[in-house]
Amino acid sequence: MNQSATIIVLINLLGALASFADSQVSAAGKDTKKITQNNFVETAQKGIKLSGYVDAGYSYNFTGPATDRVTGRFGNDTAKYGDFNLYAVKLALEKAMTSENKAQAGFRADVMIGEDAGLLADRDTFEAYQQNIEQNSNSIFLEQAYVSIRAPVGNGWDFKVGKFVSILGYEVIERPANMNITYGLIWNQLPLYYTGVLSSYRFDDYVDAKLGVVNGSNTDNNTTTSGQGDGCAVLAALNVTAPGGNANWSNNFQYSSNNDNWNTNGPADSSTPTGIENASSGTGYVLIYNSWGNWAPKFADDKLLFAFNTVLGTASINNGDPSQPGVTWYGAGAYTKYQFNDWFYLAGRGEYLGGNNMQKTFDSFEPSSNTGLSLWEWTLTAGFNVIDNLLIRAEYRLDWGNAAVTRDNGSPPSVSSSGPAHYAGAEVVYSF
C-alpha cells in the first residue's frame, strides 16, 4: 500500500472512531455536559459578579532592635523597622440571592493573595511574629467559600453552608473596609472564620438573628488543636437596627465544646501545635460574648460616625492542670470618623485589652507571664479618596501596657518594655 492510500485509510478510521464515540455518550457524560455547557462568567445574564481590590503599603515600627515585637498586634503590623507590604490582592466571585422571598440559591468565594494571606491562614505562627519570614506575597488564603440558600419561610430563612467569616467583632478581615489600616487589639483576639452551617432570619426592619453550628474557630477540622476531639461550636447573634437606619447594635455569642485553634496571637511554643498548649485531649471549652454598635447622628448629615467594640471571653484549658489555669479576657474599643468632604476623612480608635493572665498573648503559660494582661492602643488615620476607586491612607499608632514590647531571646520571649511603641504607615488601595 502506497503512502497516499495509507493516509486515506487512517482518515477514514479516525472518522469512524469519532462517530462511534459520539454515539456512545454515557448518562454521566450527558450530566457533565449539562454542568459545563454554560461554564463561563456572563454577569448580565447569570448575575455572577467579580469584585476585589489590591492593597499595598509601607509600615515602620519604632521599637528598637529587630528582635522586638509589639504584643497584641497582627503580624504585618509589627514588622521590624521599615517594610514595604503587598497586604492583599482580593478576588470575590458571587452570585447573590435576590430580595424576593422565594426558594433560591447562590454562592460566594473569596480568595486573598499576599503577605496578609499567610498570616490569616495561621495567625499564631511563631516565625510570623518573630522573624517576619512568613511575610510572603505568594501566600494564598481561602477566606470564604459557601453556598447560600433561602427557604421561603416567614420573611425568608437564609442559610450559609461551607466556610464563612466570623460573626464576631466590629472590624473585618479586609483592611480597606475598616476605619484604620492596622487591625485592633480586640480583632486580633477574635475568631476569623468557621466551617459549618449558619442560618439567619430577619423578623422585621429592626431585628434580625443568626444561629449556627460549626467545627470551631479558624479550623476546617473540629475544635481541638490536635484534632483528637469531636467537638463543635455554637454561634448566635441578635442585631437591632434603629428606626431611622442610622444606628446598629449587634450582640454575638460563641460557645465551643472543646479548645479552639484561635485562642492566642502570641508566639507558639515550637514543641506544641499552634494554639493553646497541652490541649491534646480535646477537653475544655471556650465562651465569648461580643457586643458592638455604631451611630451616625442625623444632625451631622452622614459626616460623623461613632462606634464601639467590646469582648468578654473565658476558656477552660490545659486539661485542668492547676499550674496552667484557665484564662478570662475582656476588652473595649471606641471609634470615631469624620468625613470633611468627598475626598478626605480622619478616623480615630482607642482600645484596651485585659485579662487575668497573659495566655491570650503567650500560649505557653510560664512564670514570667503569670501577671495580668493590660494593653492599650491609640490610632489616628487620614483617608484620601482622590480618584474613583482609589483610597490612600496614612496612619500613626501608639501601643503601651504590661509587656507591650517583647524580645525574641527565648521561649517565651522576654519582656523588653511596657512601651510606648510607635508605628507609622501608609497604604494605597484600588478596588473594583
Secondary structure, DSSP 8 states (H G I E B T S, - for coil): --HHHHHHHHHHHHHHHHHHHHTT--HHHHHHHHHHTT-S--HHHH--EEEEEEEEEEEEEE-SSTTEEETT--GGGG-SSEEEEEEEEEEEEEE---SSSSSEEEEEEEEEESHHHHHHHTTT-HHHHHT-TT--TT-EEEEEEEEEEEE-STT-EEEEEEEEE-S--SS-S-GGGSSSSS--TTGGGS--EEEEEEEEEE-SSSEEEEEEEES-TT-SS-SSSSS-----EEEEEEEEE-TTSSEEEEEEEEEESS--S-S--S---TTS-SSSTT-TT---EEEEEEEEEEE--GGGTT-EEEEEEEEEEEEE-GGG-TTS--EEEEEEEEEEEEE-SSSEEEEEEEEEEEESSSTTT-SS--GGG-S-EEEEEEEEEEEEEEETTEEEEEEEEEEEETT-EEESSSSS-EEEES--EEEEEEEEEEE-
